[in-house]
Amino acid sequence: MNLTPAEFRTGQHSVPLHLQEELPDCCPGCPYLAQEEFTVCFIDAPFYLHCVYSWTEPDHEKLPPCLQDERP
């Protein structure tokens, strides 16, 4: 899984917690990185990481690290 920051930022992709090293380099420590537990009993890895930036009202004072280089 080679997600780009833009792909992950859409909120449509999740990364299992045990594979967090596959997150884009700018994601660890991001305030929009969220962890969620899926309680379906047949899932081997119930904890997933995803980006909630696109799910929230944008706070332009708190840009995610992946967008800070794109500031005008």
N, C-alpha and C positions, 0 to 999 in steps of 0.2 A: 504494500500500500504506500504509494508516494503521493500524498495529498499536497497540493500547493496551499499557501496561506489563504488565497482567494476561495478555493474550493472548500476548505475547512470552515472558513468564516461564514459561509452560507447557512450553516446550522443543519445541513442535510446529511452530514457524515458524522459518524461516531467512531472512536478508537477505543478498543478495550483497554482498561486500566493497565493490564499487564504488558501491553504493547505501547505504552506511552512514549517510548523512545522513537516511535514512528511519527509522532506529531511534528508539524513544521517547527523549525528551530526557534521561531519567535513566540511560540505558544506557552511554554512553561513560564509561570509567573504572571500571565495575562489575567486581568480582572474579569474577563469574559469567558474564561475557561471554566466549565462546569462539569461536575461529576454526577452521574445519575445511576441508580441501581434499577435494573430490570428484574422483576421478581418471577419471571417465567421459569418454571422448574427445570426445563430441559436445556437451559443456557449454561455453558461451562464457565463463562466469565460474565458474571452479572453486573459488574461495574464498568461503565463507559464514560469517556470524556467527550465533550462536544463544545462547540463555540456558541454562545448565546448572544453574540453581538447583534446579529440580524433579528433576534427575537425581542429585543428591547428598544425603547425609544433612544435613538442615538444621542449620546452625551459627547458633544464635540470637544469638551474639555478633557475627556478620558478616552482618547483614541487607543485602540489596541496597538500593541507594538508592531504588528504587520502593516499598519497604515501610517505610522509616524514618519516613515521615510517619504510618504507621498504628500505630506503637508505642503501647501503652496508657500 
